[in-house]
């Protein structure tokens, strides 16, 4: 039997679009995987370095992100803020954030103290959290931000004891009137408050991106094969 190929414009355009979309999204997922691998390498390198002492000196977040920082000072008891929709091991909950005044300066750093579960009956009811009084030394990991979740509508200005979806250092500084360091500190030191400090790793999910890339490349290949096979069938008939 002689096989011939019959070209038709509309199937060709549809196949070309499907192939282009598959290749484009596959390349995007491949780049995302590469970015997370680079982040993971940076985390290992910077966290292996000695801890830095945070002071009132100017900081560049790019230079210290993922570094371990040590800071001496005290928590501002009247400015807790709760970040909503931060699950841990499948359990709904919040991140507790609180400003920490650096000893001997006017500078404050926003500290992510830890995770607390949500009250099932009343999401606005928070458990009593022990906050150390007076001067203490804490250690944590510097982050540019604490991460963002999808939010509909405008971001509300933070206020003491507020529950918010997202929070950035600049917005907190404007609302509180405090002089803030440009980083967020993910606390590692146990201060006897019962908070969970199992912070998510930004570089996680590499295998997921690779899997998505494989699926999109597979879609592009299937679209091309389908166009060729159907063209041969039409030509043969």
C-alpha positions in Angstrom: 0.0 0.0 0.0 1.3 3.4 -0.9 1.1 6.1 1.8 0.6 9.7 0.9 0.2 12.8 3.0 -2.7 15.3 2.4 -2.0 18.7 3.8 -4.9 20.8 5.1 -4.5 24.3 6.5 -6.9 24.3 9.4 -5.6 21.1 11.1 -2.0 22.4 10.4 -2.8 25.7 12.2 -4.5 23.9 15.1 -1.5 21.5 15.5 1.0 24.4 15.2 -0.8 26.3 18.0 -0.9 23.2 20.2 2.8 22.5 19.6 3.8 26.1 20.3 1.8 26.2 23.6 3.2 22.8 24.7 6.8 23.8 24.0 6.4 27.3 25.5 4.9 26.0 28.8 7.3 23.1 28.9 10.2 25.5 28.7 8.7 27.7 31.3 8.4 24.8 33.7 12.0 23.8 32.9 13.2 27.3 33.8 11.2 27.3 37.0 12.9 24.0 38.0 16.3 25.5 37.2 15.5 28.6 39.3 14.6 26.5 42.3 17.7 24.4 41.9 19.7 27.7 42.0 17.8 28.8 45.1 18.5 25.5 46.8 22.3 25.9 46.1 22.2 29.5 47.4 20.4 28.3 50.6 23.0 25.6 51.3 25.9 28.0 50.7 24.6 30.8 52.8 23.2 28.8 55.7 26.6 27.0 55.9 28.2 30.4 56.6 28.6 31.8 60.1 25.7 33.7 61.6 25.6 37.5 61.1 24.8 39.9 63.8 21.9 42.2 62.8 22.5 45.9 63.7 21.2 49.3 62.5 23.6 49.3 59.6 22.1 49.5 56.1 21.3 46.0 54.6 20.9 44.8 51.1 18.3 42.0 51.1 20.0 40.4 48.1 23.2 40.0 50.0 21.8 38.4 53.2 18.8 36.5 52.0 18.9 32.9 53.4 21.7 33.8 55.8 21.4 33.0 59.4 21.1 36.2 61.5 21.4 36.8 65.2 19.8 39.9 66.8 19.5 41.2 70.3 16.5 43.3 71.4 12.9 42.9 72.5 9.5 42.1 71.0 6.9 44.8 70.7 4.1 43.1 72.6 1.3 45.3 71.2 1.9 44.7 67.5 1.2 41.0 66.6 -0.2 40.3 63.1 -1.5 37.0 61.9 -1.0 35.8 58.3 -4.0 33.7 57.2 -4.1 30.7 54.9 -0.8 29.2 55.9 -1.4 25.5 56.3 1.1 23.1 57.9 0.9 19.4 57.2 -2.6 19.8 55.8 -3.9 21.7 58.9 -5.2 25.3 58.4 -3.4 27.9 60.4 -1.6 31.3 60.7 1.9 32.7 60.8 2.4 35.0 63.8 4.5 38.0 62.9 5.8 40.6 65.4 8.2 43.5 65.2 11.5 43.1 67.2 13.3 46.2 68.3 17.1 46.0 67.8 19.0 46.8 71.0 20.7 50.2 71.0 18.9 51.5 67.9 15.6 52.7 66.5 15.6 49.9 64.0 13.0 47.0 64.1 13.0 43.8 62.2 9.7 41.9 61.4 10.0 38.5 62.9 8.0 35.5 61.8 7.7 33.8 65.2 6.1 30.6 64.1 2.9 28.8 63.0 -0.3 28.3 65.0 -3.4 26.2 64.1 -6.7 27.8 63.3 -9.6 27.5 65.8 -12.1 25.3 63.9 -15.1 26.9 65.6 -14.0 30.5 65.4 -11.1 31.5 63.0 -10.7 34.9 64.7 -10.1 33.4 68.1 -6.3 33.1 68.7 -4.7 31.0 71.4 -2.8 32.7 74.1 0.8 33.0 72.9 3.7 33.6 75.4 5.8 36.5 74.3 9.2 36.9 76.1 9.5 40.2 77.9 12.7 42.3 78.0 16.0 41.8 76.2 16.8 38.5 74.5 18.9 37.1 71.7 17.2 35.3 68.8 18.4 33.7 65.7 16.7 33.2 62.4 16.9 33.0 58.6 16.7 36.2 56.6 14.0 36.3 53.9 13.0 39.1 51.5 9.3 38.3 52.4 7.2 35.7 54.1 5.5 34.6 50.8 2.2 35.5 49.3 -1.1 33.8 48.7 -3.8 34.6 46.2 -5.9 37.5 47.4 -9.0 39.1 45.8 -9.5 42.8 46.3 -7.1 45.3 47.8 -4.7 44.5 50.5 -5.8 45.9 53.9 -3.4 48.0 55.9 -2.1 45.9 58.9 -3.0 46.9 62.4 -2.3 45.3 65.8 -3.9 41.8 66.2 -5.2 41.9 62.6 -5.7 38.8 60.5 -4.4 39.5 57.0 -3.8 37.5 53.8 -0.5 39.1 52.8 2.0 41.4 54.4 5.1 43.1 53.2 7.7 45.0 55.2 7.1 48.4 53.5 3.3 48.2 54.2 4.0 47.2 57.8 6.4 50.1 58.3 3.9 52.6 56.8 1.1 51.3 59.1 3.1 51.1 62.3 5.3 54.1 61.9 8.3 52.0 62.9 11.7 52.1 61.2 12.0 48.6 59.7 14.8 46.5 58.4 14.1 45.5 54.7 14.0 41.8 55.6 11.8 39.3 57.4 13.4 37.0 60.0 12.1 33.4 60.2 12.7 32.7 63.8 14.6 29.5 64.7 15.3 30.1 68.4 12.9 28.3 70.8 11.5 30.9 73.1 9.2 28.6 75.0 6.0 29.8 73.2 4.9 26.5 71.7 4.9 27.8 68.1 5.8 25.5 65.2 8.9 26.7 63.3 9.0 24.2 60.5 9.5 26.8 57.7 8.8 25.8 54.1 11.8 25.6 51.8 11.5 28.0 48.8 13.4 25.6 46.6 11.0 22.7 47.1 8.9 21.5 44.2 11.6 20.9 41.6 10.3 17.4 40.7 6.8 18.9 40.3 8.0 21.4 37.7 9.9 18.7 35.9 6.8 16.6 35.8 4.7 19.5 34.4 7.4 20.1 31.8 7.3 16.5 30.7 3.5 16.7 30.4 3.6 19.9 28.3 6.4 18.5 26.0 4.3 15.3 25.7 1.3 17.4 24.6 3.3 19.1 21.9 4.6 15.7 20.6 1.1 14.3 20.6 -0.3 17.2 18.6 2.4 16.8 16.0 2.0 13.1 15.7 -1.8 13.4 15.5 -1.4 15.9 12.6 1.0 13.7 10.7 -1.1 10.5 11.2 -4.4 12.1 10.3 -2.8 13.7 7.2 -1.5 10.3 6.1 -4.9 8.7 6.6 -6.6 11.4 4.6 -4.0 11.0 1.8 -4.3 7.2 1.7 -8.1 7.3 1.5 
